Amino acid sequence: MKKELTIGTPAVPAHLTNKVSKFRESLNRVLPSDCQIRSTRDAWYVGAIGCLCLSFVLPPAVLGLAYCVVQARKGGRK
């Protein structure tokens, strides 16, 4: 039986790591320059707006709205 040496974690394919940045870039192309997402705090506020829109159809999304606002007020840190 052959033993394999594993060091650290397996490599993550590049197409899986850049989905958020690709989404942000495509959203910034559509938005005017003064409304673009430049920080994590801006991204949390965009998430809060999305949850607000979703709460008209699915009322428990208000909890997601509250979470996004709290994270944005903290500065986007985890």
N, C-alpha and C positions, 0 to 999 in steps of 0.2 A: 504494500500500500504506500502510495507516494504522499508525502506531506507537503502542503503548500503553505508558504509564509504569507500571512496577510498583515499589512502594516496600515493602521489608520482605517479610514472609511473608504469605500469604493468611490471611484470618480463619478461625478454627476454630469450627465451630458449637457453641453452648452445650450441646447435648445430648450431645456427645462429651467435654466436659471435666469433667462432673460425675458420671461413672459411679462413680468411686471414693468420692466423698463420699456419694453416694446409697446405695451398698452399706454404707458404714460407719454411716450413720444408721439404715438398716433393721436392721443387726446390733445396734446399740446399743439399739434399741427392744425387742429380744427379751432381751437380757442384763440381769441385775440391775445396780444402780447401782455396786456395787463391782467389777464385772467388765468395765465398758465400756472401749472403745478411746478413749484420750484423747491419745495421742502417736504419733509414727511408730515409736518403740521398741515400744509395745504392738502396733502393726500387724505389725511384723516377728515378734514372738512368736506372734501368731495365725497368721501364715504358716508358722512352724515347726511349730505344732501340726497345721496342715493337711497339711504334708509328712510328718509322722510318721504320720498316718492313711493317707495315700496310699502310704507305703512298705510297708504290709502287703500291698498288691496289686501295687505296682510298686517293687521293691527299689531301683532307681537314684534314687528320690526322696529317699534318705538324703543325697545330695549337695545337694539343695535345702534340706533340713533344716539341714545344716551351714552353708550360705550364709546362711540366715535368722537363725540364732543368731549368727553372726559380725557381721552387720549390726546386729542388735539390741544386741549388746555395744558396738559402736562408737557407738551412740546414734541409729541410723537415718540417719546422714549418708551421702551418696554420694561 
